[in-house]
Amino acid sequence: MYGFIKKILFQFPPESIHHTVMRGLKVVNALPFGKNVLDAFCQPKNNGLERKLWGLTFANPVGLAAGFDKDARYIDELAHLGFGFVEIGTVTPLPQPGNEQPRLFRLPEDQALVNRMGFNNEGVRAAAKRLQKRRSNIIVGGNIGKNKLTPNEDAIGDYEKCFHALFDGVDYFVVNVSSPNTPGLRALQEKEPLKQLLHHLQTLNSQKSNPKPILLKIAPDLTNEQLDDIIEIVQDTQLAGIVATNTTISRDGLATAAGQLEKIGAGGLSGLPVKQRATEVIRYIHQGSGGKIPIIAVGGIFTAADAQEKLDAGASLVQVYTGFIYEGPAIVKKICQGLSSQS
C-alpha cells in the first residue's frame, strides 16, 4: 500500500510534501475516529519491548530522530504512529530561516537523503510553548544547537539559552555539534571546546532540582582518535550518553550518478549508505567504554534487522528518519514486531 503512495509522494519536492503530509496527519488525528485508525495501523502491540533508561520508561526502543519535527508541531500525532520517543529540533535561541531552498534531496537508488537545511526553526521559545500544550505523555528529547551567526567562541551562550527554555518541556537533551550544515559547527567537536561546553551544561543541570539526561550527538566522520577523545570527554563530564550518528559528508560508494550528486551539492547524507559506518562507531564506543556509555543509534535503520544490528553493536535505543520516509508510517510497528520475534 505505502509503496504506491510513496510513488505519488516522491513526485513532489521533498520539503514541501513533508509539510503537506504532516498537516494531513494533524487533520486525521483531529477527526472523531482518526486516532483509532492511526493506532490500529501503526501502534505496536504489547510486545515486551519496554526499555528503562535514565529513569525514563520507553514504551519501545524505536524513536524518531531530530530534524523531522523541528518545531515540536506534531508530538501528539507522532505518538499515534507508535514511536517510543520523539526528538525535536535542532532548535536555536533565535528563529532562523536556514539555507536557501532547495535544500533536501532524495537519492532513491541509494535509499538515502541529502539535506543542507541549516537549522531552520522558529526559535526555542516557540518550541517550548508548543511543548507546554502537548497532550501525549510520549518521551520527548530536545536537540539543541547554536544560531548560524553566533561565533563559536560565544556558542556556549546559545546552548545555555536553549537548555533553560526547553528544560520543563523535554525529558532529555541532545547537544548537536555535528551537523555539517552550519558553518564551523563541527569544530565544536574538538576536544577542548567540547569539554568546556559540556562541563558548562552539566553545571547548569546540576543546579536543577530534577536534572535531565544530556547526550551528545556525534558525526560518523570522526577518526578513531577523535572517538577516543569523545569517550574520554563523555565520561569526564558524566554525560548521560551519545547519539550516534549524524549525517555524513562522504559520498563514497553511492549508486546515484556522479553528475546528479554534483548538481545536488553540499549537505549531509543519511539513510542506507550511513548504516555500516554508524554501526562501526556504535561498536567502537561501546567497546571503548566497556559498555558504560548508553547509546542511541541512528543511521540506516529501515527494518527490524537493521535495528537489531545496532542493538547488538551496543545501542540501547534506536532512531529512524530516512527509513521513516522510505518505509512509511508503519515502520515502528514492523520493527517492533521483528524485534519481538527475535527476543
N, C-alpha and C positions, 0 to 999 in steps of 0.2 A: 504493500500500500504506500509506504513512505517513499519507496523507490520512484513511483510515478509522480508523487507530489514534488519530490526533490528535482526531478527533471524540469518541472514548471518553475520552481523557485530559483533554480540556477540560471534561468533565462534573464533574471533581473540583476542589477548591480547589488553586490553582497551587503553593503552597508544599508542601503535604502530598504531592501527586502527584510533585513533583520528587524528594523523598526516597525515595518508593516506587520510582520508575523507576531511580534511581541505585543503590539497593540491589539491584534486579533485575539491573542491568548488572554489578554485582560478582559476583552468583551465576553469571551466564552466563560471565563471564571465568574463573571458577574451575572450570568444567566441563572435562572432558578435551579436547573439541574446540571449546570456547567461543571461545577466542582466534582459532582458524582461521576460524570463522564470522564473527566481527566483522571480521576482516581482509578476508575475501572481499567483504563487503558495503560496507565503509566506507573501507578504505585506498586512497588514490590510487595509481595505478600509477607506475612510473618515468617521470616527466613533465617532467624538466628544470627543475623549479621551485625547486630548491635555492637558498637565499639565505645569503650570508655577511655578517654584520654584528656589530660589536663583538667580533670574534674568535670568534664563535659560528657554527655551521653549522646553519641551519634546514632541515629536510627539505622543507618547503614554506612559503609565506608566510602560511598561514591558521592563526591561533591561537584559543584560547578566552579570552574576556575575564574579568577578575576578577569575582567575585560568584557564579559558578556553582559552583565548588569552593572555598568559603571556607576550609575547614579542611584542605585537602590530603588528603582522604579517597580520591579516585578518580583519582589521577595515572596509575596503570598502566592502568586501564580506559579512560580518555580517550585514552591513547596509541594504543589499538587502534581508535579511531574516526577516526584519520587526522590528527589535529591536528599541525601543525608545532611548536607550543609551547602551553603552558598557563600561565595566570597565576592563582595562588591569591590568596586574601584577598578583601576587605581584612581583614588581621589587626591586632589591637591588643595592647598589652602584657598586659593582664588580660582574662580571659573576660568577655563581656557578652552579655545576652540579646537586645539590640536593642529595637526598638519593639514595641508591642503588636500582636498579630495580630487581624484580617487586615492584611497589610502588603505583599502582592503581588497585582496585579490584571491581568487580560488585557483588552485592547481589540481584539478580533478584527476589527472593522470597519476599524481603522487599522493592523492588524498591528503592534501595539505592546504594551508592558507599562508599568505604573506600579508603582514599588516605593518603599517607605519602610522598608527593612529595618533601617537604623540600625547598620551594622557588627556584626551578630550573629555571634559567633565564639567559639571555645573558648580563645582566647588564643594568643599567638605560640609559647609553649613546646610546646603540643600539636601545632601545625602543624610545628614544627621536628622533633619526634620522629617524626612520620609520614614526613617527607621523608627521614629517615635510613634508613627501611625500604623505600623505593620501589625497584623493580627496573628500571623503564624508564629509558632514557637520554634521554627527551624533554626538551627545554629547558623549564625552569620559571622563571617570574617570580614575585617576591614583592611583592605590593601591600600597602603598609603605611600605617597611619593612627594616630590617637590615640583614646584612650578618651573616651567621652561626658562623663564627669565631670572630665576633665583640662582645666583652663582653658587658653585659647590661649597665655597667657604661659609656660606650662610644657609646651607641645606638643612642643618640641624633644626633651625627655627621653623622651617616648613613642616618637617616631620613632627615636631612638638605640637604645632597648631592642629594638625590632623589627629594626633593622638588624643589630645584633650577634647576636641569637638566630637569625636566618634566614641569616646570611652563608654558612655552609658548606653550606646545603641548596638554595640557589637560584642561578640563572645570571645574573639581573639583578633590579634593584629598580624599583618604581614608587612614587613618593611621591604619595599621594592626598590632595589638599587641596580636591577639587572635588565631593565628594558633597553633595547638598542635604539629606541625611537625618540629619546630625549637627549640632546647633545650633552656629552660629558657625564651622563648619569652613571655609566658603568665604572667610571673612575672611583666612585664611592665604594666599590667592592675591594679596592686596595686595602691592605691590612690596617694602616693607622687611621685613615678617615672612617673606615667601617667600625673599628673598635670604639672610636670616640662617639660615633652616632649611637651605636647600640648601648654603650655604657650610659649615655645620657637618657635614652628612652627607658632603660631599666631602672635608673634612679627615679625618674618620674613615676614609673609603675609601682615602685616600692613605697611611694608616698601615698598611694591609694589604699583605701580600706579593703578593697577587693581586687587585687592585682589581676590583670588579664594575661593570658599567654601571648608572648610576642615571638613571631617566627621571622626568618629571613628567607627571601626568595632569591635564588641564585641562577646565573646563566649556565647553559650547557657547554659554553665555550671556554670554561676555566681549565687551566692545566692542573695536573695532579698536585703540583707545588702550591698552587693557589687554593685548591680544595683542602690541602693540609692546613693552610692558614685559616680557612673558613671554619674547619673543625675546631681549631685552637681558639678562635675568637668566640664561637658559639658556646664553647664550654667555659671560657673565661668570663663571659658576660652572663652566663647561666640563662641563655635564651631557651625558649620552650621547644624549638625545633627549626626545621628547614623545609622550605617548599622547593622541590627540585623536579623539573627545571622550567625556566622561562623559555622564550623563543630563541632560535639560533640565527646568527648572521651567515652561517655556512650555506652553500648551495651545492655541496658535493653529492654526487650520485643521484641526481634528480632525473626523472623521465621527461619532464617538461622541457621543451625546446629551449636552447640557449638564447635564441633571439627573443622569445617571449619573456624569459627571465630578465633579459637586458631591458626590455620595454617596461616591465613592472618596476624595476629599480630596487632601491634600498628598502629594508624592512626586516622584521623578524619572521622567521619561518616556523610554523607549527604544524602538528599533525604527524602522520606516519613516519616521515623522514627523521623526526626527532626521537622516535621511540627507543632505538638502541642506545643512543648516547645518554638519554635521560636515565635509562636503566643502569648504565655503567656508572653514572655519577651517584645514583642512589646506593648502589652496591659498594662503591668506594667509600662513601661517607659512613654507611652502616658498619662496614668492616673497620674503617679507620677510627671510629669512635667506640668500638666494642659494643655496638648496638645501643649506645646510651643516648643517641640523639633521635627523637621522633622525627619522621619524615612524611610529608605529604607529597605524593608523586603526581606529576603531571607531565604529559608529553607522549603523544601517540597512543592514547588509550581509546580503542574503538570497541573492544569485545571483552568478555569475561577472562579470556586467556591473556589478553594484554594487561588487564588489571591484576590478575594472579601473578604475572611475571614481575610486576612492580612490588607486590606484597612479598613475594619470595625473595626479592633483592634486598628487602629490609624496610619497605614503606609500611606505615601504619594506616594511612588513608590514601585515597586516590582522587584526582580531579579530572574532569573532561571539559573540553571546549571545542576543538576542531572535530573530535569524534561525535559530539552532540549535533553539530551541523550536518555531518555526512551520514550519520546513522539515524537521526530523528529523535522525537520526544520519548520513545520507548527505550532509549539506550540504558537508562538506570535500571529499569525493570529487567532487561535482558542480562545486564552484567550481574545484577544481584542473583538472578535465577542460576546463572552459570557458576557463580562463586558458591552458592548454597549446595549445588550438586557436587562440587569438588571438596567440600568440607566434610 
